[in-house]
Amino acid sequence: EIVAHFGAVTIIPQPVRGVWTHEGRRFAEDNTRFFVDVEDTPETERFFAAWKETLKRRFHQVEIWITSHEIRIT
């Protein structure tokens, strides 16, 4: 989906172990980390906000972390 929308993605294939607590219940799970370098536009922000909700439903998650960071290329 990311490649179809943005044309590229970088995936770290090793699982990232996460442990967290929600409503008194402890969860431990393996996560996949990936990166997409895209321009910071309102359209990009809307895409990721909507995709996050899709992923939460698809993977039955209480929350999914999607972060953004400024990139400077020199």
mmCIF file of the N, C-alpha and C atoms, coordinates in Angstrom:
data_MODEL
# 
_entry.id   MODEL 
# 
loop_
_atom_site.group_PDB 
_atom_site.id 
_atom_site.type_symbol 
_atom_site.label_atom_id 
_atom_site.label_alt_id 
_atom_site.label_comp_id 
_atom_site.label_asym_id 
_atom_site.label_entity_id 
_atom_site.label_seq_id 
_atom_site.pdbx_PDB_ins_code 
_atom_site.Cartn_x 
_atom_site.Cartn_y 
_atom_site.Cartn_z 
_atom_site.occupancy 
_atom_site.B_iso_or_equiv 
_atom_site.pdbx_formal_charge 
_atom_site.auth_seq_id 
_atom_site.auth_comp_id 
_atom_site.auth_asym_id 
_atom_site.auth_atom_id 
_atom_site.pdbx_PDB_model_num 
ATOM 1   N N  . GLU A 1 1  ? 0.820  -1.203 0.000  1.00 0.00 ? 1  GLU A N  1 
ATOM 2   C CA . GLU A 1 1  ? 0.000  0.000  0.000  1.00 0.00 ? 1  GLU A CA 1 
ATOM 3   C C  . GLU A 1 1  ? 0.860  1.262  0.000  1.00 0.00 ? 1  GLU A C  1 
ATOM 4   N N  . ILE A 1 2  ? 1.928  1.249  0.794  1.00 0.00 ? 2  ILE A N  1 
ATOM 5   C CA . ILE A 1 2  ? 2.804  2.416  0.844  1.00 0.00 ? 2  ILE A CA 1 
ATOM 6   C C  . ILE A 1 2  ? 3.515  2.608  -0.493 1.00 0.00 ? 2  ILE A C  1 
ATOM 7   N N  . VAL A 1 3  ? 4.035  1.520  -1.051 1.00 0.00 ? 3  VAL A N  1 
ATOM 8   C CA . VAL A 1 3  ? 4.719  1.624  -2.348 1.00 0.00 ? 3  VAL A CA 1 
ATOM 9   C C  . VAL A 1 3  ? 3.734  2.070  -3.417 1.00 0.00 ? 3  VAL A C  1 
ATOM 10  N N  . ALA A 1 4  ? 2.528  1.545  -3.382 1.00 0.00 ? 4  ALA A N  1 
ATOM 11  C CA . ALA A 1 4  ? 1.525  1.943  -4.368 1.00 0.00 ? 4  ALA A CA 1 
ATOM 12  C C  . ALA A 1 4  ? 1.202  3.435  -4.252 1.00 0.00 ? 4  ALA A C  1 
ATOM 13  N N  . HIS A 1 5  ? 1.200  3.948  -3.035 1.00 0.00 ? 5  HIS A N  1 
ATOM 14  C CA . HIS A 1 5  ? 0.824  5.346  -2.838 1.00 0.00 ? 5  HIS A CA 1 
ATOM 15  C C  . HIS A 1 5  ? 2.000  6.306  -3.015 1.00 0.00 ? 5  HIS A C  1 
ATOM 16  N N  . PHE A 1 6  ? 3.169  5.955  -2.452 1.00 0.00 ? 6  PHE A N  1 
ATOM 17  C CA . PHE A 1 6  ? 4.306  6.880  -2.439 1.00 0.00 ? 6  PHE A CA 1 
ATOM 18  C C  . PHE A 1 6  ? 5.457  6.459  -3.346 1.00 0.00 ? 6  PHE A C  1 
ATOM 19  N N  . GLY A 1 7  ? 5.464  5.214  -3.811 1.00 0.00 ? 7  GLY A N  1 
ATOM 20  C CA . GLY A 1 7  ? 6.510  4.770  -4.725 1.00 0.00 ? 7  GLY A CA 1 
ATOM 21  C C  . GLY A 1 7  ? 7.702  4.099  -4.088 1.00 0.00 ? 7  GLY A C  1 
ATOM 22  N N  . ALA A 1 8  ? 7.783  4.070  -2.742 1.00 0.00 ? 8  ALA A N  1 
ATOM 23  C CA . ALA A 1 8  ? 8.938  3.451  -2.085 1.00 0.00 ? 8  ALA A CA 1 
ATOM 24  C C  . ALA A 1 8  ? 8.659  3.255  -0.599 1.00 0.00 ? 8  ALA A C  1 
ATOM 25  N N  . VAL A 1 9  ? 9.407  2.331  -0.002 1.00 0.00 ? 9  VAL A N  1 
ATOM 26  C CA . VAL A 1 9  ? 9.369  2.105  1.445  1.00 0.00 ? 9  VAL A CA 1 
ATOM 27  C C  . VAL A 1 9  ? 10.670 1.418  1.839  1.00 0.00 ? 9  VAL A C  1 
ATOM 28  N N  . THR A 1 10 ? 11.149 1.660  3.047  1.00 0.00 ? 10 THR A N  1 
ATOM 29  C CA . THR A 1 10 ? 12.306 0.969  3.595  1.00 0.00 ? 10 THR A CA 1 
ATOM 30  C C  . THR A 1 10 ? 11.833 0.197  4.822  1.00 0.00 ? 10 THR A C  1 
ATOM 31  N N  . ILE A 1 11 ? 12.122 -1.096 4.871  1.00 0.00 ? 11 ILE A N  1 
ATOM 32  C CA . ILE A 1 11 ? 11.651 -1.954 5.958  1.00 0.00 ? 11 ILE A CA 1 
ATOM 33  C C  . ILE A 1 11 ? 12.848 -2.527 6.701  1.00 0.00 ? 11 ILE A C  1 
ATOM 34  N N  . ILE A 1 12 ? 12.794 -2.491 8.036  1.00 0.00 ? 12 ILE A N  1 
ATOM 35  C CA . ILE A 1 12 ? 13.782 -3.176 8.866  1.00 0.00 ? 12 ILE A CA 1 
ATOM 36  C C  . ILE A 1 12 ? 13.199 -4.557 9.150  1.00 0.00 ? 12 ILE A C  1 
ATOM 37  N N  . PRO A 1 13 ? 13.792 -5.623 8.589  1.00 0.00 ? 13 PRO A N  1 
ATOM 38  C CA . PRO A 1 13 ? 13.156 -6.936 8.689  1.00 0.00 ? 13 PRO A CA 1 
ATOM 39  C C  . PRO A 1 13 ? 13.197 -7.568 10.079 1.00 0.00 ? 13 PRO A C  1 
ATOM 40  N N  . GLN A 1 14 ? 14.120 -7.152 10.947 1.00 0.00 ? 14 GLN A N  1 
ATOM 41  C CA . GLN A 1 14 ? 14.167 -7.734 12.282 1.00 0.00 ? 14 GLN A CA 1 
ATOM 42  C C  . GLN A 1 14 ? 12.993 -7.222 13.107 1.00 0.00 ? 14 GLN A C  1 
ATOM 43  N N  . PRO A 1 15 ? 12.329 -8.118 13.830 1.00 0.00 ? 15 PRO A N  1 
ATOM 44  C CA . PRO A 1 15 ? 11.221 -7.653 14.670 1.00 0.00 ? 15 PRO A CA 1 
ATOM 45  C C  . PRO A 1 15 ? 11.728 -6.763 15.806 1.00 0.00 ? 15 PRO A C  1 
ATOM 46  N N  . VAL A 1 16 ? 10.938 -5.768 16.138 1.00 0.00 ? 16 VAL A N  1 
ATOM 47  C CA . VAL A 1 16 ? 11.216 -4.886 17.261 1.00 0.00 ? 16 VAL A CA 1 
ATOM 48  C C  . VAL A 1 16 ? 10.238 -5.280 18.359 1.00 0.00 ? 16 VAL A C  1 
ATOM 49  N N  . ARG A 1 17 ? 10.755 -5.754 19.499 1.00 0.00 ? 17 ARG A N  1 
ATOM 50  C CA . ARG A 1 17 ? 9.905  -6.255 20.581 1.00 0.00 ? 17 ARG A CA 1 
ATOM 51  C C  . ARG A 1 17 ? 9.326  -5.086 21.359 1.00 0.00 ? 17 ARG A C  1 
ATOM 52  N N  . GLY A 1 18 ? 8.029  -5.073 21.530 1.00 0.00 ? 18 GLY A N  1 
ATOM 53  C CA . GLY A 1 18 ? 7.355  -4.032 22.297 1.00 0.00 ? 18 GLY A CA 1 
ATOM 54  C C  . GLY A 1 18 ? 6.562  -4.633 23.441 1.00 0.00 ? 18 GLY A C  1 
ATOM 55  N N  . VAL A 1 19 ? 6.614  -3.988 24.595 1.00 0.00 ? 19 VAL A N  1 
ATOM 56  C CA . VAL A 1 19 ? 5.830  -4.387 25.761 1.00 0.00 ? 19 VAL A CA 1 
ATOM 57  C C  . VAL A 1 19 ? 5.111  -3.146 26.259 1.00 0.00 ? 19 VAL A C  1 
ATOM 58  N N  . TRP A 1 20 ? 3.813  -3.269 26.491 1.00 0.00 ? 20 TRP A N  1 
ATOM 59  C CA . TRP A 1 20 ? 3.046  -2.133 26.950 1.00 0.00 ? 20 TRP A CA 1 
ATOM 60  C C  . TRP A 1 20 ? 1.841  -2.609 27.741 1.00 0.00 ? 20 TRP A C  1 
ATOM 61  N N  . THR A 1 21 ? 1.212  -1.689 28.470 1.00 0.00 ? 21 THR A N  1 
ATOM 62  C CA . THR A 1 21 ? 0.061  -2.015 29.309 1.00 0.00 ? 21 THR A CA 1 
ATOM 63  C C  . THR A 1 21 ? -1.117 -1.147 28.893 1.00 0.00 ? 21 THR A C  1 
ATOM 64  N N  . HIS A 1 22 ? -2.275 -1.782 28.807 1.00 0.00 ? 22 HIS A N  1 
ATOM 65  C CA . HIS A 1 22 ? -3.506 -1.066 28.468 1.00 0.00 ? 22 HIS A CA 1 
ATOM 66  C C  . HIS A 1 22 ? -4.623 -1.606 29.341 1.00 0.00 ? 22 HIS A C  1 
ATOM 67  N N  . GLU A 1 23 ? -5.275 -0.711 30.076 1.00 0.00 ? 23 GLU A N  1 
ATOM 68  C CA . GLU A 1 23 ? -6.384 -1.077 30.962 1.00 0.00 ? 23 GLU A CA 1 
ATOM 69  C C  . GLU A 1 23 ? -6.003 -2.236 31.873 1.00 0.00 ? 23 GLU A C  1 
ATOM 70  N N  . GLY A 1 24 ? -4.792 -2.149 32.435 1.00 0.00 ? 24 GLY A N  1 
ATOM 71  C CA . GLY A 1 24 ? -4.337 -3.145 33.398 1.00 0.00 ? 24 GLY A CA 1 
ATOM 72  C C  . GLY A 1 24 ? -3.838 -4.454 32.807 1.00 0.00 ? 24 GLY A C  1 
ATOM 73  N N  . ARG A 1 25 ? -3.875 -4.581 31.510 1.00 0.00 ? 25 ARG A N  1 
ATOM 74  C CA . ARG A 1 25 ? -3.433 -5.813 30.849 1.00 0.00 ? 25 ARG A CA 1 
ATOM 75  C C  . ARG A 1 25 ? -2.105 -5.560 30.143 1.00 0.00 ? 25 ARG A C  1 
ATOM 76  N N  . ARG A 1 26 ? -1.175 -6.500 30.315 1.00 0.00 ? 26 ARG A N  1 
ATOM 77  C CA . ARG A 1 26 ? 0.154  -6.362 29.702 1.00 0.00 ? 26 ARG A CA 1 
ATOM 78  C C  . ARG A 1 26 ? 0.173  -7.054 28.341 1.00 0.00 ? 26 ARG A C  1 
ATOM 79  N N  . PHE A 1 27 ? 0.760  -6.378 27.376 1.00 0.00 ? 27 PHE A N  1 
ATOM 80  C CA . PHE A 1 27 ? 0.889  -6.907 26.025 1.00 0.00 ? 27 PHE A CA 1 
ATOM 81  C C  . PHE A 1 27 ? 2.370  -6.961 25.659 1.00 0.00 ? 27 PHE A C  1 
ATOM 82  N N  . ALA A 1 28 ? 2.764  -8.015 24.977 1.00 0.00 ? 28 ALA A N  1 
ATOM 83  C CA . ALA A 1 28 ? 4.110  -8.128 24.421 1.00 0.00 ? 28 ALA A CA 1 
ATOM 84  C C  . ALA A 1 28 ? 3.937  -8.574 22.979 1.00 0.00 ? 28 ALA A C  1 
ATOM 85  N N  . GLU A 1 29 ? 4.576  -7.862 22.071 1.00 0.00 ? 29 GLU A N  1 
ATOM 86  C CA . GLU A 1 29 ? 4.384  -8.183 20.665 1.00 0.00 ? 29 GLU A CA 1 
ATOM 87  C C  . GLU A 1 29 ? 5.608  -7.795 19.854 1.00 0.00 ? 29 GLU A C  1 
ATOM 88  N N  . ASP A 1 30 ? 5.754  -8.444 18.733 1.00 0.00 ? 30 ASP A N  1 
ATOM 89  C CA . ASP A 1 30 ? 6.814  -8.096 17.794 1.00 0.00 ? 30 ASP A CA 1 
ATOM 90  C C  . ASP A 1 30 ? 6.250  -7.105 16.786 1.00 0.00 ? 30 ASP A C  1 
ATOM 91  N N  . ASN A 1 31 ? 6.993  -6.055 16.555 1.00 0.00 ? 31 ASN A N  1 
ATOM 92  C CA . ASN A 1 31 ? 6.569  -5.005 15.639 1.00 0.00 ? 31 ASN A CA 1 
ATOM 93  C C  . ASN A 1 31 ? 7.532  -4.927 14.468 1.00 0.00 ? 31 ASN A C  1 
ATOM 94  N N  . THR A 1 32 ? 7.044  -4.382 13.377 1.00 0.00 ? 32 THR A N  1 
ATOM 95  C CA . THR A 1 32 ? 7.876  -4.138 12.210 1.00 0.00 ? 32 THR A CA 1 
ATOM 96  C C  . THR A 1 32 ? 8.049  -2.635 12.060 1.00 0.00 ? 32 THR A C  1 
ATOM 97  N N  . ARG A 1 33 ? 9.272  -2.216 11.859 1.00 0.00 ? 33 ARG A N  1 
ATOM 98  C CA . ARG A 1 33 ? 9.542  -0.797 11.679 1.00 0.00 ? 33 ARG A CA 1 
ATOM 99  C C  . ARG A 1 33 ? 9.857  -0.536 10.208 1.00 0.00 ? 33 ARG A C  1 
ATOM 100 N N  . PHE A 1 34 ? 9.226  0.494  9.665  1.00 0.00 ? 34 PHE A N  1 
ATOM 101 C CA . PHE A 1 34 ? 9.530  0.866  8.290  1.00 0.00 ? 34 PHE A CA 1 
ATOM 102 C C  . PHE A 1 34 ? 9.530  2.376  8.167  1.00 0.00 ? 34 PHE A C  1 
ATOM 103 N N  . PHE A 1 35 ? 10.165 2.838  7.109  1.00 0.00 ? 35 PHE A N  1 
ATOM 104 C CA . PHE A 1 35 ? 10.348 4.262  6.885  1.00 0.00 ? 35 PHE A CA 1 
ATOM 105 C C  . PHE A 1 35 ? 9.854  4.633  5.504  1.00 0.00 ? 35 PHE A C  1 
ATOM 106 N N  . VAL A 1 36 ? 9.242  5.807  5.425  1.00 0.00 ? 36 VAL A N  1 
ATOM 107 C CA . VAL A 1 36 ? 8.816  6.370  4.156  1.00 0.00 ? 36 VAL A CA 1 
ATOM 108 C C  . VAL A 1 36 ? 9.237  7.835  4.168  1.00 0.00 ? 36 VAL A C  1 
ATOM 109 N N  . ASP A 1 37 ? 10.101 8.200  3.251  1.00 0.00 ? 37 ASP A N  1 
ATOM 110 C CA . ASP A 1 37 ? 10.545 9.594  3.154  1.00 0.00 ? 37 ASP A CA 1 
ATOM 111 C C  . ASP A 1 37 ? 9.658  10.312 2.141  1.00 0.00 ? 37 ASP A C  1 
ATOM 112 N N  . VAL A 1 38 ? 8.801  11.196 2.657  1.00 0.00 ? 38 VAL A N  1 
ATOM 113 C CA . VAL A 1 38 ? 7.862  11.917 1.804  1.00 0.00 ? 38 VAL A CA 1 
ATOM 114 C C  . VAL A 1 38 ? 7.795  13.371 2.252  1.00 0.00 ? 38 VAL A C  1 
ATOM 115 N N  . GLU A 1 39 ? 7.305  14.216 1.382  1.00 0.00 ? 39 GLU A N  1 
ATOM 116 C CA . GLU A 1 39 ? 7.139  15.621 1.730  1.00 0.00 ? 39 GLU A CA 1 
ATOM 117 C C  . GLU A 1 39 ? 6.041  15.785 2.773  1.00 0.00 ? 39 GLU A C  1 
ATOM 118 N N  . ASP A 1 40 ? 6.236  16.765 3.628  1.00 0.00 ? 40 ASP A N  1 
ATOM 119 C CA . ASP A 1 40 ? 5.261  17.085 4.660  1.00 0.00 ? 40 ASP A CA 1 
ATOM 120 C C  . ASP A 1 40 ? 4.181  17.972 4.050  1.00 0.00 ? 40 ASP A C  1 
ATOM 121 N N  . THR A 1 41 ? 3.101  17.340 3.629  1.00 0.00 ? 41 THR A N  1 
ATOM 122 C CA . THR A 1 41 ? 1.991  18.073 3.029  1.00 0.00 ? 41 THR A CA 1 
ATOM 123 C C  . THR A 1 41 ? 0.702  17.693 3.752  1.00 0.00 ? 41 THR A C  1 
ATOM 124 N N  . PRO A 1 42 ? -0.325 18.507 3.640  1.00 0.00 ? 42 PRO A N  1 
ATOM 125 C CA . PRO A 1 42 ? -1.614 18.137 4.227  1.00 0.00 ? 42 PRO A CA 1 
ATOM 126 C C  . PRO A 1 42 ? -2.139 16.813 3.668  1.00 0.00 ? 42 PRO A C  1 
ATOM 127 N N  . GLU A 1 43 ? -1.889 16.552 2.386  1.00 0.00 ? 43 GLU A N  1 
ATOM 128 C CA . GLU A 1 43 ? -2.348 15.303 1.774  1.00 0.00 ? 43 GLU A CA 1 
ATOM 129 C C  . GLU A 1 43 ? -1.653 14.097 2.398  1.00 0.00 ? 43 GLU A C  1 
ATOM 130 N N  . THR A 1 44 ? -0.338 14.218 2.631  1.00 0.00 ? 44 THR A N  1 
ATOM 131 C CA . THR A 1 44 ? 0.410  13.133 3.267  1.00 0.00 ? 44 THR A CA 1 
ATOM 132 C C  . THR A 1 44 ? -0.105 12.901 4.686  1.00 0.00 ? 44 THR A C  1 
ATOM 133 N N  . GLU A 1 45 ? -0.322 13.952 5.419  1.00 0.00 ? 45 GLU A N  1 
ATOM 134 C CA . GLU A 1 45 ? -0.840 13.820 6.784  1.00 0.00 ? 45 GLU A CA 1 
ATOM 135 C C  . GLU A 1 45 ? -2.204 13.141 6.793  1.00 0.00 ? 45 GLU A C  1 
ATOM 136 N N  . ARG A 1 46 ? -3.074 13.517 5.873  1.00 0.00 ? 46 ARG A N  1 
ATOM 137 C CA . ARG A 1 46 ? -4.399 12.881 5.787  1.00 0.00 ? 46 ARG A CA 1 
ATOM 138 C C  . ARG A 1 46 ? -4.272 11.404 5.440  1.00 0.00 ? 46 ARG A C  1 
ATOM 139 N N  . PHE A 1 47 ? -3.364 11.077 4.506  1.00 0.00 ? 47 PHE A N  1 
ATOM 140 C CA . PHE A 1 47 ? -3.168 9.679  4.132  1.00 0.00 ? 47 PHE A CA 1 
ATOM 141 C C  . PHE A 1 47 ? -2.794 8.854  5.354  1.00 0.00 ? 47 PHE A C  1 
ATOM 142 N N  . PHE A 1 48 ? -1.790 9.298  6.107  1.00 0.00 ? 48 PHE A N  1 
ATOM 143 C CA . PHE A 1 48 ? -1.328 8.507  7.246  1.00 0.00 ? 48 PHE A CA 1 
ATOM 144 C C  . PHE A 1 48 ? -2.352 8.455  8.378  1.00 0.00 ? 48 PHE A C  1 
ATOM 145 N N  . ALA A 1 49 ? -3.100 9.513  8.586  1.00 0.00 ? 49 ALA A N  1 
ATOM 146 C CA . ALA A 1 49 ? -4.161 9.486  9.601  1.00 0.00 ? 49 ALA A CA 1 
ATOM 147 C C  . ALA A 1 49 ? -5.210 8.440  9.245  1.00 0.00 ? 49 ALA A C  1 
ATOM 148 N N  . ALA A 1 50 ? -5.614 8.403  7.988  1.00 0.00 ? 50 ALA A N  1 
ATOM 149 C CA . ALA A 1 50 ? -6.608 7.415  7.548  1.00 0.00 ? 50 ALA A CA 1 
ATOM 150 C C  . ALA A 1 50 ? -6.019 6.006  7.552  1.00 0.00 ? 50 ALA A C  1 
ATOM 151 N N  . TRP A 1 51 ? -4.777 5.862  7.091  1.00 0.00 ? 51 TRP A N  1 
ATOM 152 C CA . TRP A 1 51 ? -4.149 4.540  7.021  1.00 0.00 ? 51 TRP A CA 1 
ATOM 153 C C  . TRP A 1 51 ? -3.951 3.962  8.418  1.00 0.00 ? 51 TRP A C  1 
ATOM 154 N N  . LYS A 1 52 ? -3.633 4.809  9.376  1.00 0.00 ? 52 LYS A N  1 
ATOM 155 C CA . LYS A 1 52 ? -3.488 4.367  10.769 1.00 0.00 ? 52 LYS A CA 1 
ATOM 156 C C  . LYS A 1 52 ? -4.779 3.711  11.250 1.00 0.00 ? 52 LYS A C  1 
ATOM 157 N N  . GLU A 1 53 ? -5.912 4.325  10.997 1.00 0.00 ? 53 GLU A N  1 
ATOM 158 C CA . GLU A 1 53 ? -7.192 3.741  11.417 1.00 0.00 ? 53 GLU A CA 1 
ATOM 159 C C  . GLU A 1 53 ? -7.448 2.410  10.700 1.00 0.00 ? 53 GLU A C  1 
ATOM 160 N N  . THR A 1 54 ? -7.086 2.340  9.427  1.00 0.00 ? 54 THR A N  1 
ATOM 161 C CA . THR A 1 54 ? -7.212 1.087  8.677  1.00 0.00 ? 54 THR A CA 1 
ATOM 162 C C  . THR A 1 54 ? -6.360 -0.002 9.314  1.00 0.00 ? 54 THR A C  1 
ATOM 163 N N  . LEU A 1 55 ? -5.116 0.322  9.642  1.00 0.00 ? 55 LEU A N  1 
ATOM 164 C CA . LEU A 1 55 ? -4.214 -0.663 10.251 1.00 0.00 ? 55 LEU A CA 1 
ATOM 165 C C  . LEU A 1 55 ? -4.688 -1.092 11.634 1.00 0.00 ? 55 LEU A C  1 
ATOM 166 N N  . LYS A 1 56 ? -5.217 -0.170 12.414 1.00 0.00 ? 56 LYS A N  1 
ATOM 167 C CA . LYS A 1 56 ? -5.732 -0.527 13.737 1.00 0.00 ? 56 LYS A CA 1 
ATOM 168 C C  . LYS A 1 56 ? -6.852 -1.554 13.616 1.00 0.00 ? 56 LYS A C  1 
ATOM 169 N N  . ARG A 1 57 ? -7.738 -1.362 12.666 1.00 0.00 ? 57 ARG A N  1 
ATOM 170 C CA . ARG A 1 57 ? -8.817 -2.332 12.457 1.00 0.00 ? 57 ARG A CA 1 
ATOM 171 C C  . ARG A 1 57 ? -8.265 -3.650 11.913 1.00 0.00 ? 57 ARG A C  1 
ATOM 172 N N  . ARG A 1 58 ? -7.412 -3.573 10.916 1.00 0.00 ? 58 ARG A N  1 
ATOM 173 C CA . ARG A 1 58 ? -6.870 -4.763 10.264 1.00 0.00 ? 58 ARG A CA 1 
ATOM 174 C C  . ARG A 1 58 ? -6.121 -5.671 11.246 1.00 0.00 ? 58 ARG A C  1 
ATOM 175 N N  . PHE A 1 59 ? -5.329 -5.067 12.127 1.00 0.00 ? 59 PHE A N  1 
ATOM 176 C CA . PHE A 1 59 ? -4.495 -5.836 13.044 1.00 0.00 ? 59 PHE A CA 1 
ATOM 177 C C  . PHE A 1 59 ? -5.040 -5.870 14.469 1.00 0.00 ? 59 PHE A C  1 
ATOM 178 N N  . HIS A 1 60 ? -6.266 -5.395 14.649 1.00 0.00 ? 60 HIS A N  1 
ATOM 179 C CA . HIS A 1 60 ? -6.938 -5.431 15.957 1.00 0.00 ? 60 HIS A CA 1 
ATOM 180 C C  . HIS A 1 60 ? -6.077 -4.787 17.042 1.00 0.00 ? 60 HIS A C  1 
ATOM 181 N N  . GLN A 1 61 ? -5.621 -3.562 16.772 1.00 0.00 ? 61 GLN A N  1 
ATOM 182 C CA . GLN A 1 61 ? -4.742 -2.841 17.683 1.00 0.00 ? 61 GLN A CA 1 
ATOM 183 C C  . GLN A 1 61 ? -5.485 -1.708 18.380 1.00 0.00 ? 61 GLN A C  1 
ATOM 184 N N  . VAL A 1 62 ? -5.140 -1.497 19.641 1.00 0.00 ? 62 VAL A N  1 
ATOM 185 C CA . VAL A 1 62 ? -5.669 -0.353 20.378 1.00 0.00 ? 62 VAL A CA 1 
ATOM 186 C C  . VAL A 1 62 ? -5.046 0.925  19.829 1.00 0.00 ? 62 VAL A C  1 
ATOM 187 N N  . GLU A 1 63 ? -3.754 0.853  19.524 1.00 0.00 ? 63 GLU A N  1 
ATOM 188 C CA . GLU A 1 63 ? -3.045 2.015  19.010 1.00 0.00 ? 63 GLU A CA 1 
ATOM 189 C C  . GLU A 1 63 ? -1.939 1.550  18.070 1.00 0.00 ? 63 GLU A C  1 
ATOM 190 N N  . ILE A 1 64 ? -1.580 2.395  17.141 1.00 0.00 ? 64 ILE A N  1 
ATOM 191 C CA . ILE A 1 64 ? -0.445 2.178  16.245 1.00 0.00 ? 64 ILE A CA 1 
ATOM 192 C C  . ILE A 1 64 ? 0.332  3.488  16.215 1.00 0.00 ? 64 ILE A C  1 
ATOM 193 N N  . TRP A 1 65 ? 1.616  3.372  16.366 1.00 0.00 ? 65 TRP A N  1 
ATOM 194 C CA . TRP A 1 65 ? 2.480  4.551  16.364 1.00 0.00 ? 65 TRP A CA 1 
ATOM 195 C C  . TRP A 1 65 ? 2.930  4.881  14.968 1.00 0.00 ? 65 TRP A C  1 
ATOM 196 N N  . ILE A 1 66 ? 2.602  6.051  14.520 1.00 0.00 ? 66 ILE A N  1 
ATOM 197 C CA . ILE A 1 66 ? 3.131  6.599  13.272 1.00 0.00 ? 66 ILE A CA 1 
ATOM 198 C C  . ILE A 1 66 ? 3.724  7.946  13.635 1.00 0.00 ? 66 ILE A C  1 
ATOM 199 N N  . THR A 1 67 ? 5.003  8.115  13.371 1.00 0.00 ? 67 THR A N  1 
ATOM 200 C CA . THR A 1 67 ? 5.680  9.354  13.720 1.00 0.00 ? 67 THR A CA 1 
ATOM 201 C C  . THR A 1 67 ? 6.214  10.023 12.472 1.00 0.00 ? 67 THR A C  1 
ATOM 202 N N  . SER A 1 68 ? 6.482  11.310 12.576 1.00 0.00 ? 68 SER A N  1 
ATOM 203 C CA . SER A 1 68 ? 7.106  12.021 11.462 1.00 0.00 ? 68 SER A CA 1 
ATOM 204 C C  . SER A 1 68 ? 8.248  12.864 11.997 1.00 0.00 ? 68 SER A C  1 
ATOM 205 N N  . HIS A 1 69 ? 9.257  13.016 11.173 1.00 0.00 ? 69 HIS A N  1 
ATOM 206 C CA . HIS A 1 69 ? 10.456 13.747 11.548 1.00 0.00 ? 69 HIS A CA 1 
ATOM 207 C C  . HIS A 1 69 ? 10.956 14.552 10.347 1.00 0.00 ? 69 HIS A C  1 
ATOM 208 N N  . GLU A 1 70 ? 11.457 15.726 10.629 1.00 0.00 ? 70 GLU A N  1 
ATOM 209 C CA . GLU A 1 70 ? 12.024 16.541 9.560  1.00 0.00 ? 70 GLU A CA 1 
ATOM 210 C C  . GLU A 1 70 ? 13.307 15.898 9.039  1.00 0.00 ? 70 GLU A C  1 
ATOM 211 N N  . ILE A 1 71 ? 13.471 15.918 7.741  1.00 0.00 ? 71 ILE A N  1 
ATOM 212 C CA . ILE A 1 71 ? 14.671 15.388 7.111  1.00 0.00 ? 71 ILE A CA 1 
ATOM 213 C C  . ILE A 1 71 ? 15.351 16.524 6.364  1.00 0.00 ? 71 ILE A C  1 
ATOM 214 N N  . ARG A 1 72 ? 16.628 16.686 6.607  1.00 0.00 ? 72 ARG A N  1 
ATOM 215 C CA . ARG A 1 72 ? 17.419 17.693 5.887  1.00 0.00 ? 72 ARG A CA 1 
ATOM 216 C C  . ARG A 1 72 ? 18.467 16.974 5.048  1.00 0.00 ? 72 ARG A C  1 
ATOM 217 N N  . ILE A 1 73 ? 18.443 17.213 3.786  1.00 0.00 ? 73 ILE A N  1 
ATOM 218 C CA . ILE A 1 73 ? 19.422 16.622 2.878  1.00 0.00 ? 73 ILE A CA 1 
ATOM 219 C C  . ILE A 1 73 ? 20.394 17.722 2.472  1.00 0.00 ? 73 ILE A C  1 
ATOM 220 N N  . THR A 1 74 ? 21.673 17.473 2.723  1.00 0.00 ? 74 THR A N  1 
ATOM 221 C CA . THR A 1 74 ? 22.674 18.486 2.390  1.00 0.00 ? 74 THR A CA 1 
ATOM 222 C C  . THR A 1 74 ? 23.642 17.963 1.355  1.00 0.00 ? 74 THR A C  1 
# 
